[in-house]
């Protein structure tokens, strides 16, 4: 365990190391949260939000995480399955009734389908591309070239 005296020396060292790391890797900016015991202890914000704009990263900066959140989501789902809170093979409609009730194929989508990218859902959705299934969910997705991120 780190004692208070040591902690005071670590804070500047960590912030200096982060500054060197983002400079060496051409990362424009970063925000970190130090959480202990389930509570936010402090934040560290370095750099800029966008290389084209000189806005500094702060505690309210929202970064585009793209697909980096997928393994975190998968880990959380698998933890719920390990706890018996969620079944990988039960239809998600059992957990969220009525979410996509108008789409008959969506009623059979399971967490396993979502995690294996075989749910038949599109990678993106918008006004032009509504959320609906584009093929029947299957662990062995038909038309594999159409397999999606969800």
C-alpha positions as CSV (number, residue, x, y, z in Angstrom):
1,X,0.0,0.0,0.0
2,X,1.2,3.5,-0.8
3,X,1.5,5.8,2.3
4,X,0.7,9.5,2.3
5,X,4.4,10.6,2.0
6,X,5.0,8.4,-0.9
7,X,1.7,9.4,-2.5
8,X,2.8,13.0,-2.6
9,X,5.9,12.1,-4.6
10,X,4.0,9.8,-7.0
11,X,1.5,12.5,-8.1
12,X,4.0,14.7,-9.9
13,X,6.0,11.7,-11.2
14,X,2.8,10.2,-12.7
15,X,1.8,13.4,-14.3
16,X,5.3,14.0,-15.7
17,X,5.4,10.4,-17.0
18,X,2.0,10.9,-18.7
19,X,3.3,14.2,-20.3
20,X,6.3,12.4,-21.7
21,X,4.2,9.5,-22.9
22,X,1.8,11.6,-24.8
23,X,4.6,13.7,-26.3
24,X,6.5,10.5,-27.4
25,X,3.5,8.9,-29.0
26,X,1.9,12.0,-30.6
27,X,-1.3,11.7,-28.6
28,X,-2.8,15.2,-28.5
29,X,-4.5,14.8,-25.1
30,X,-5.6,12.5,-22.4
31,X,-7.8,12.5,-19.3
32,X,-7.4,9.9,-16.5
33,X,-9.4,9.3,-13.4
34,X,-7.9,7.8,-10.3
35,X,-10.6,5.8,-8.5
36,X,-10.0,4.2,-5.1
37,X,-12.5,2.3,-3.1
38,X,-15.2,3.2,-5.7
39,X,-14.7,6.9,-5.2
40,X,-13.1,9.4,-7.5
41,X,-9.8,10.5,-5.9
42,X,-8.6,12.9,-8.6
43,X,-8.3,13.5,-12.3
44,X,-5.3,14.1,-14.5
45,X,-5.9,16.1,-17.8
46,X,-3.1,16.8,-20.2
47,X,-2.9,18.2,-23.8
48,X,-5.6,19.4,-26.2
49,X,-8.9,18.0,-27.3
50,X,-8.1,18.2,-31.0
51,X,-4.9,19.0,-32.8
52,X,-6.7,21.6,-35.0
53,X,-8.2,23.5,-32.1
54,X,-6.3,24.7,-29.0
55,X,-9.0,23.7,-26.5
56,X,-7.4,22.0,-23.5
57,X,-8.5,18.6,-22.2
58,X,-10.5,19.0,-19.0
59,X,-12.7,16.8,-16.7
60,X,-15.7,17.4,-19.0
61,X,-14.0,16.4,-22.3
62,X,-15.7,13.6,-24.2
63,X,-13.4,11.5,-26.3
64,X,-14.5,9.4,-29.2
65,X,-13.7,5.9,-28.0
66,X,-14.9,4.1,-31.1
67,X,-14.6,0.3,-30.7
68,X,-12.4,0.5,-27.6
69,X,-15.5,0.1,-25.4
70,X,-16.4,-3.3,-26.9
71,X,-14.1,-5.4,-24.7
72,X,-15.2,-3.4,-21.6
73,X,-18.8,-4.1,-22.5
74,X,-18.1,-7.7,-23.2
75,X,-16.4,-8.1,-19.9
76,X,-19.3,-6.6,-18.0
77,X,-21.8,-8.8,-19.8
78,X,-19.7,-11.9,-19.0
79,X,-19.5,-10.9,-15.3
80,X,-23.3,-10.6,-15.3
81,X,-23.5,-14.1,-16.8
82,X,-21.0,-15.5,-14.3
83,X,-23.2,-14.0,-11.5
84,X,-26.3,-15.6,-13.0
85,X,-27.9,-12.2,-13.5
86,X,-28.0,-12.6,-17.3
87,X,-28.1,-15.6,-19.5
88,X,-26.0,-15.5,-22.7
89,X,-28.7,-17.6,-24.5
90,X,-31.9,-16.0,-23.3
91,X,-33.5,-13.5,-25.7
92,X,-32.7,-9.9,-24.7
93,X,-36.3,-9.1,-25.2
94,X,-36.9,-11.0,-21.9
95,X,-34.8,-8.3,-20.2
96,X,-36.0,-5.3,-22.2
97,X,-39.5,-6.1,-23.4
98,X,-40.9,-3.9,-26.2
99,X,-37.6,-2.4,-27.2
100,X,-37.8,-3.6,-30.8
101,X,-41.2,-5.2,-30.7
102,X,-42.0,-4.4,-34.3
103,X,-39.1,-6.4,-35.5
104,X,-39.9,-10.1,-35.2
105,X,-36.3,-11.3,-35.7
106,X,-35.1,-9.0,-32.9
107,X,-37.2,-10.9,-30.4
108,X,-34.7,-13.8,-30.6
109,X,-31.5,-11.9,-30.3
110,X,-29.4,-13.0,-27.3
111,X,-26.3,-11.6,-25.6
112,X,-24.3,-14.3,-27.3
113,X,-25.4,-13.0,-30.7
114,X,-24.5,-9.5,-29.7
115,X,-21.0,-10.5,-28.4
116,X,-20.3,-12.6,-31.5
117,X,-21.5,-9.9,-33.9
118,X,-24.1,-12.2,-35.3
119,X,-27.3,-10.4,-34.1
120,X,-28.2,-9.1,-37.6
121,X,-28.0,-5.5,-36.4
122,X,-26.3,-2.7,-38.3
123,X,-23.0,-1.3,-37.3
124,X,-24.4,2.2,-37.3
125,X,-27.9,3.6,-37.1
126,X,-29.3,7.0,-38.1
127,X,-32.5,8.5,-39.5
128,X,-31.5,6.9,-42.9
129,X,-30.5,3.6,-41.3
130,X,-32.9,2.7,-38.5
131,X,-32.3,0.1,-35.9
132,X,-33.6,-3.2,-37.2
133,X,-32.3,-6.6,-38.0
134,X,-30.9,-7.2,-41.5
135,X,-30.7,-11.0,-41.2
136,X,-31.9,-13.5,-38.7
137,X,-29.6,-13.8,-35.6
138,X,-27.3,-16.8,-35.7
139,X,-24.0,-17.7,-34.0
140,X,-23.0,-18.8,-37.5
141,X,-24.2,-15.6,-39.2
142,X,-25.6,-16.1,-42.8
143,X,-24.0,-13.8,-45.3
144,X,-20.9,-13.4,-43.1
145,X,-19.8,-10.4,-45.2
146,X,-22.9,-8.6,-43.8
147,X,-22.0,-9.5,-40.2
148,X,-22.2,-6.4,-38.1
149,X,-20.7,-4.8,-35.0
150,X,-23.9,-5.6,-33.0
